[in-house]
Amino acid sequence: MGIRKACQRGWPVSGDNTSFLFVSDHLGGGGAPISILNLAKALAGRGHEITIAVLSDKVWHDIPEGVTVKTLPFQYANAWQKLRRFRLHAEKLDAWLRDEARTYDVVIANLYYAHRVVTESSLAARAWLCIRTDPTEALLGKRGSRAKAVRKIRKLYGGRRVIAISHGILASLDAHGATPAHGEVIHNIIDADDIERRMHQDVEVSDYIVSVGRLGLRQKRYDRLLRAYKASGIAQKLVFVGEGELENAQALVRELGLESRVVFFGQKANPYPYIRHADLLVLASDYEGFGRVIAESLICGTPVVSTDCPSGPRDILTGELANYLVACDDEAALAEKIASAVAAPPRIDPSHYRGFSPSAIAERYEALP
């Protein structure tokens, strides 16, 4: 357990300085920690006091200037503690808050484990639960009782203060009887300036379309993409950027006779040049929380075809770009849209992603009641 502080000298402090406490499962791998840190950086840059309480030792990223990180790991020692882990971890969080002898103006819990812990803590009544992926998809997709999963969702989110990163997440909660007492939709920050700085490197492939993200059969559905790609009849190669179920994906490529046309590059620290140089980005998921790679692709000037999955793509592909959303179970339509987008790419305008800027999103968090 320890504290990490970015240098706090030179903070641009304003008269309406607000103290924010973010609680997160971890700051390790995945897109959620990056989104949390981007938001923390934006708010700190506007003169606010930002603390992140991390409920583990996973802090794998550089901490933005003006942001304090406190790690509060908990490891259960036996079966009894495992059953009560959320409550026991909440007691540890409360003990830290008492030691701090202070309160925070705004409290936001991120990710499922943090939601469970915070709702057992002294912060329960006032905390916002920020939902970054559809909990109904995540919980109902697992083995076990569907009725039990629905009860869990209702107990955790029903009547609470909820921030959802897409409209579809709130709609899904409502459809399952877990309507929040107060719900806000605030999208993830997508920093166009940062992406534009990083997207101009050369890449080792040309004349291709791209898929960027975890290579998984569940949720991301590389199988759907491969079949639609073959059916599209386009001449471009298909490039995958991301780690995951490589052997299974390669086996399907061989089964479909696409060995000479599909390339797997694995994880890239900077995926933006691969997006920038592609003719098209395709997302074939069954569900997303937000689908930030769609907005990133638009910033790179690369058009997108996506399944109209719950819950993020429809929030990003708006206006005429919504024509490139297809039903999840319609592989023929996905193939057709891939071919048409390659043949006649749609026009991308900064208005399609300007609303995800750091300043625009930070203002939404500043306005929370």
C-alpha positions as CSV (number, residue, x, y, z in Angstrom):
1,M,0.0,0.0,0.0
2,G,1.4,3.4,-0.9
3,I,0.9,6.8,-2.3
4,R,2.1,8.2,-5.6
5,K,1.9,11.9,-6.3
6,A,2.6,13.7,-9.5
7,C,4.3,17.1,-9.0
8,Q,1.6,19.5,-7.9
9,R,3.6,22.7,-8.4
10,G,2.2,24.9,-11.1
11,W,-1.4,23.7,-10.8
12,P,-3.7,26.1,-12.7
13,V,-6.1,26.6,-9.7
14,S,-9.3,28.4,-10.4
15,G,-11.8,30.0,-8.0
16,D,-14.3,27.1,-8.4
17,N,-11.8,24.4,-7.6
18,T,-13.5,21.0,-7.0
19,S,-12.1,17.9,-5.3
20,F,-12.7,14.7,-7.2
21,L,-12.2,11.2,-5.8
22,F,-12.1,8.4,-8.3
23,V,-12.2,4.8,-7.1
24,S,-11.1,2.1,-9.5
25,D,-10.5,-1.6,-9.5
26,H,-7.0,-1.0,-11.0
27,L,-4.9,1.2,-13.3
28,G,-3.6,-1.8,-15.2
29,G,-4.4,-3.1,-18.7
30,G,-7.4,-2.3,-20.8
31,G,-9.1,0.8,-22.0
32,A,-10.9,1.8,-18.8
33,P,-7.7,2.9,-16.9
34,I,-6.6,5.0,-19.8
35,S,-10.0,6.6,-19.9
36,I,-9.9,7.3,-16.2
37,L,-6.4,8.8,-16.4
38,N,-7.4,11.0,-19.4
39,L,-10.3,12.4,-17.5
40,A,-8.2,12.9,-14.3
41,K,-5.6,14.8,-16.5
42,A,-8.2,17.0,-18.1
43,L,-9.8,17.9,-14.7
44,A,-6.5,18.5,-13.0
45,G,-5.5,20.7,-15.9
46,R,-8.6,22.8,-15.2
47,G,-7.5,23.5,-11.6
48,H,-9.3,20.7,-9.8
49,E,-7.9,18.5,-7.0
50,I,-7.9,14.9,-8.2
51,T,-7.3,11.7,-6.1
52,I,-7.6,8.2,-7.5
53,A,-8.1,5.4,-4.9
54,V,-7.0,2.1,-6.6
55,L,-8.3,-1.1,-5.0
56,S,-5.2,-3.1,-6.0
57,D,-1.5,-2.7,-6.6
58,K,-1.9,-2.5,-10.4
59,V,-0.7,1.0,-11.3
60,W,0.9,0.4,-14.7
61,H,0.6,3.9,-16.2
62,D,2.3,7.2,-15.8
63,I,0.3,9.4,-13.5
64,P,-0.7,12.9,-14.9
65,E,0.7,16.0,-13.2
66,G,-1.6,17.2,-10.4
67,V,-3.1,13.7,-9.7
68,T,-2.6,11.8,-6.5
69,V,-2.9,8.0,-6.5
70,K,-3.5,5.9,-3.4
71,T,-3.4,2.1,-3.6
72,L,-5.7,0.2,-1.2
73,P,-5.3,-3.5,-2.1
74,F,-7.1,-6.2,-0.2
75,Q,-6.4,-10.0,-0.4
76,Y,-8.9,-12.3,1.3
77,A,-7.2,-15.0,3.4
78,N,-10.0,-17.7,3.5
79,A,-13.4,-18.7,2.1
80,W,-15.2,-16.6,4.8
81,Q,-13.3,-13.5,3.7
82,K,-13.9,-14.3,0.1
83,L,-17.6,-14.2,0.6
84,R,-17.4,-10.9,2.5
85,R,-14.6,-9.4,0.3
86,F,-16.6,-6.4,-0.9
87,R,-17.6,-5.4,2.7
88,L,-14.1,-6.0,4.1
89,H,-12.6,-4.0,1.3
90,A,-15.1,-1.2,1.9
91,E,-14.0,-1.1,5.6
92,K,-10.4,-0.6,4.4
93,L,-11.6,2.2,2.1
94,D,-13.5,3.8,5.0
95,A,-10.5,3.5,7.3
96,W,-8.4,5.4,4.8
97,L,-11.0,8.1,4.4
98,R,-11.1,8.5,8.2
99,D,-7.3,8.8,8.3
100,E,-7.5,11.5,5.6
101,A,-10.0,13.4,7.8
102,R,-11.5,15.0,4.7
103,T,-14.4,14.8,2.3
104,Y,-14.5,15.1,-1.5
105,D,-16.9,17.2,-3.5
106,V,-17.5,14.5,-6.2
107,V,-17.0,10.7,-5.8
108,I,-17.0,8.5,-8.9
109,A,-16.5,4.7,-8.7
110,N,-15.3,3.0,-11.9
111,L,-15.6,-0.7,-12.9
112,Y,-17.6,-3.5,-11.4
113,Y,-15.5,-4.5,-8.4
114,A,-15.2,-0.8,-7.3
115,H,-19.0,-0.5,-7.6
116,R,-19.5,-3.4,-5.3
117,V,-17.0,-2.0,-2.8
118,V,-18.2,1.6,-2.8
119,T,-21.8,0.6,-2.4
120,E,-20.8,-1.2,0.9
121,S,-18.9,1.9,2.1
122,S,-19.6,5.2,3.7
123,L,-19.6,6.7,0.2
124,A,-22.6,4.7,-1.0
125,A,-25.3,7.3,-0.9
126,R,-23.3,10.1,-2.7
127,A,-21.1,8.2,-5.1
128,W,-21.6,8.1,-8.8
129,L,-21.2,4.6,-10.3
130,C,-19.5,5.1,-13.7
131,I,-20.4,2.1,-16.0
132,R,-18.0,1.5,-18.8
133,T,-19.5,-1.6,-20.3
134,D,-23.0,-2.9,-20.3
135,P,-23.4,-4.9,-17.1
136,T,-26.3,-6.8,-18.4
137,E,-24.2,-8.2,-21.3
138,A,-21.3,-9.0,-19.0
139,L,-23.3,-10.7,-16.2
140,L,-26.1,-12.3,-18.2
141,G,-23.6,-13.7,-20.6
142,K,-22.0,-15.8,-17.9
143,R,-23.1,-19.3,-16.8
144,G,-25.6,-19.5,-14.0
145,S,-29.0,-18.2,-13.2
146,R,-30.3,-15.4,-15.4
147,A,-32.8,-14.4,-12.7
148,K,-30.0,-14.2,-10.1
149,A,-27.9,-12.0,-12.5
150,V,-30.8,-9.6,-13.0
151,R,-31.4,-9.3,-9.2
152,K,-27.7,-8.5,-8.8
153,I,-27.9,-5.8,-11.4
154,R,-31.0,-4.3,-9.9
155,K,-29.6,-4.3,-6.4
156,L,-26.3,-2.7,-7.5
157,Y,-27.6,0.0,-9.9
158,G,-31.3,0.5,-9.3
159,G,-32.0,3.8,-7.4
160,R,-28.3,4.8,-7.5
161,R,-26.5,7.7,-9.1
162,V,-25.1,6.4,-12.4
163,I,-22.8,7.7,-15.1
164,A,-23.0,5.7,-18.3
165,I,-20.5,6.2,-21.2
166,S,-23.2,5.5,-23.8
167,H,-27.0,5.9,-24.0
168,G,-27.4,2.2,-24.6
169,I,-26.1,1.3,-21.2
170,L,-28.8,3.4,-19.5
171,A,-31.4,1.9,-21.8
172,S,-30.2,-1.6,-20.9
173,L,-30.4,-0.9,-17.2
174,D,-33.9,0.4,-17.5
175,A,-35.0,-2.6,-19.6
176,H,-33.8,-4.9,-16.8
177,G,-35.6,-3.0,-14.0
178,A,-32.4,-1.3,-12.7
179,T,-33.4,2.3,-13.4
180,P,-31.0,4.7,-11.6
181,A,-32.3,7.4,-9.4
182,H,-30.2,9.8,-11.4
183,G,-28.6,8.8,-14.7
184,E,-26.1,10.8,-16.8
185,V,-24.5,9.9,-20.1
186,I,-21.0,11.2,-20.4
187,H,-18.8,9.8,-23.1
188,N,-15.1,8.9,-22.8
189,I,-12.5,11.5,-23.6
190,I,-10.9,11.0,-27.0
191,D,-7.9,13.3,-27.3
192,A,-7.7,14.2,-31.0
193,D,-4.6,16.3,-30.6
194,D,-2.7,13.4,-29.1
195,I,-3.9,10.9,-31.8
196,E,-3.0,13.3,-34.6
197,R,0.5,13.7,-33.2
198,R,1.0,9.9,-33.1
199,M,-0.7,8.7,-36.3
200,H,1.8,9.7,-39.0
201,Q,4.4,6.9,-38.7
202,D,4.9,4.5,-41.7
203,V,3.6,1.0,-41.4
204,E,4.8,-2.3,-43.0
205,V,1.7,-3.0,-45.0
206,S,-0.5,-1.2,-47.6
207,D,-3.8,-1.5,-49.3
208,Y,-5.7,-3.0,-46.4
209,I,-8.7,-2.7,-44.0
210,V,-8.1,-3.0,-40.2
211,S,-9.6,-4.4,-37.0
212,V,-8.0,-3.0,-33.8
213,G,-8.7,-4.5,-30.4
214,R,-8.7,-7.7,-28.4
215,L,-8.8,-10.8,-30.7
216,G,-11.8,-12.6,-29.1
217,L,-14.6,-14.9,-30.2
218,R,-16.8,-13.7,-27.4
219,Q,-17.8,-10.0,-27.7
220,K,-15.3,-8.9,-30.4
221,R,-16.4,-11.7,-32.9
222,Y,-13.4,-12.0,-35.2
223,D,-15.3,-15.0,-36.8
224,R,-18.1,-12.7,-38.0
225,L,-15.6,-10.3,-39.4
226,L,-13.6,-13.0,-41.2
227,R,-16.7,-14.4,-42.9
228,A,-18.0,-11.0,-43.9
229,Y,-14.6,-10.0,-45.2
230,K,-14.5,-13.0,-47.4
231,A,-18.1,-12.4,-48.6
232,S,-17.3,-8.7,-49.4
233,G,-15.1,-9.6,-52.3
234,I,-12.8,-6.6,-51.7
235,A,-9.2,-6.8,-52.9
236,Q,-7.6,-5.3,-49.8
237,K,-6.0,-7.4,-47.1
238,L,-7.5,-7.6,-43.7
239,V,-5.1,-6.6,-40.8
240,F,-5.7,-7.5,-37.2
241,V,-3.9,-5.3,-34.5
242,G,-4.3,-6.7,-31.0
243,E,-3.6,-9.8,-28.9
244,G,-6.0,-12.6,-28.0
245,E,-7.1,-16.0,-29.4
246,L,-4.5,-16.1,-32.2
247,E,-4.4,-19.8,-32.8
248,N,-8.1,-20.1,-33.1
249,A,-8.3,-17.1,-35.4
250,Q,-5.6,-18.5,-37.6
251,A,-7.4,-21.9,-37.8
252,L,-10.5,-20.1,-39.0
253,V,-8.5,-18.2,-41.6
254,R,-7.2,-21.5,-42.9
255,E,-10.7,-22.9,-43.0
256,L,-11.9,-20.0,-45.0
257,G,-8.9,-20.1,-47.4
258,L,-7.7,-16.6,-46.5
259,E,-4.1,-17.4,-45.5
260,S,-2.6,-15.0,-48.1
261,R,-5.0,-12.2,-47.4
262,V,-5.2,-11.9,-43.5
263,V,-2.3,-10.5,-41.4
264,F,-2.0,-10.6,-37.6
265,F,0.3,-8.0,-36.2
266,G,-0.4,-8.5,-32.5
267,Q,-0.5,-5.7,-29.9
268,K,1.0,-2.3,-30.9
269,A,1.9,0.4,-28.5
270,N,0.9,2.9,-31.1
271,P,-2.0,1.5,-33.2
272,Y,-2.9,4.9,-34.8
273,P,-0.6,4.7,-37.9
274,Y,-2.2,1.3,-38.7
275,I,-5.6,3.0,-38.5
276,R,-4.5,6.1,-40.4
277,H,-3.1,4.1,-43.4
278,A,-6.1,1.7,-43.6
279,D,-8.9,2.1,-46.2
280,L,-11.4,1.2,-43.5
281,L,-11.8,0.1,-39.9
282,V,-14.3,-2.6,-39.1
283,L,-15.8,-3.4,-35.6
284,A,-17.9,-6.6,-35.5
285,S,-18.6,-6.9,-31.8
286,D,-21.7,-8.3,-30.1
287,Y,-21.4,-5.5,-27.5
288,E,-19.3,-2.6,-26.5
289,G,-19.2,-0.1,-23.6
290,F,-18.4,2.8,-25.9
291,G,-16.3,1.6,-28.8
292,R,-13.6,4.3,-28.6
293,V,-11.6,2.8,-31.5
294,I,-14.5,4.1,-33.7
295,A,-13.9,7.7,-32.7
296,E,-10.1,7.2,-32.9
297,S,-10.5,6.0,-36.4
298,L,-12.6,9.0,-37.4
299,I,-9.9,11.3,-36.0
300,C,-7.3,9.4,-38.2
301,G,-9.5,10.1,-41.2
302,T,-10.4,6.4,-41.7
303,P,-14.1,5.5,-42.2
304,V,-15.7,2.9,-40.0
305,V,-18.2,0.0,-40.6
306,S,-19.6,-1.4,-37.3
307,T,-22.2,-3.7,-35.9
308,D,-25.0,-1.7,-34.3
309,C,-24.3,-3.5,-31.1
310,P,-25.1,-2.3,-27.6
311,S,-24.2,0.2,-26.7
312,G,-21.6,2.6,-28.0
313,P,-21.3,2.7,-31.8
314,R,-24.6,4.5,-32.4
315,D,-23.4,7.3,-30.1
316,I,-20.4,7.8,-32.3
317,L,-21.5,7.0,-35.9
318,T,-24.1,9.7,-36.3
319,G,-25.6,11.6,-39.2
320,E,-24.7,10.0,-42.5
321,L,-22.1,7.8,-40.8
322,A,-25.0,5.9,-39.2
323,N,-25.5,4.3,-42.6
324,Y,-22.5,2.2,-41.8
325,L,-24.1,0.5,-38.8
326,V,-25.4,-3.0,-39.4
327,A,-27.4,-5.5,-37.3
328,C,-25.1,-7.8,-35.3
329,D,-26.6,-11.0,-36.8
330,D,-26.5,-9.8,-40.5
331,E,-23.2,-10.9,-41.9
332,A,-24.4,-10.3,-45.4
333,A,-25.1,-6.7,-44.6
334,L,-21.8,-6.3,-42.9
335,A,-20.1,-7.7,-46.1
336,E,-22.1,-5.3,-48.3
337,K,-21.2,-2.2,-46.1
338,I,-17.5,-3.1,-46.1
339,A,-17.5,-3.3,-49.9
340,S,-19.5,0.0,-50.3
341,A,-17.4,1.9,-47.8
342,V,-14.2,0.9,-49.5
343,A,-15.6,1.8,-52.9
344,A,-17.0,5.2,-51.9
345,P,-15.7,6.3,-48.5
346,P,-18.0,8.6,-46.5
347,R,-16.8,12.1,-45.6
348,I,-15.6,12.6,-42.1
349,D,-15.9,15.9,-40.4
350,P,-14.4,17.1,-37.1
351,S,-17.9,17.6,-35.8
352,H,-18.2,13.8,-35.7
353,Y,-15.7,13.6,-32.8
354,R,-15.4,17.2,-31.4
355,G,-17.8,16.3,-28.5
356,F,-15.4,13.8,-27.1
357,S,-12.6,16.4,-26.5
358,P,-11.0,16.7,-23.0
359,S,-12.6,20.1,-22.4
360,A,-16.1,19.0,-23.5
361,I,-16.1,15.9,-21.3
362,A,-14.5,17.7,-18.3
363,E,-17.2,20.3,-18.4
364,R,-19.8,17.5,-18.1
365,Y,-18.1,16.2,-14.9
366,E,-17.8,19.7,-13.5
367,A,-21.6,20.1,-13.9
368,L,-22.5,16.9,-11.9
369,P,-24.9,17.8,-9.1
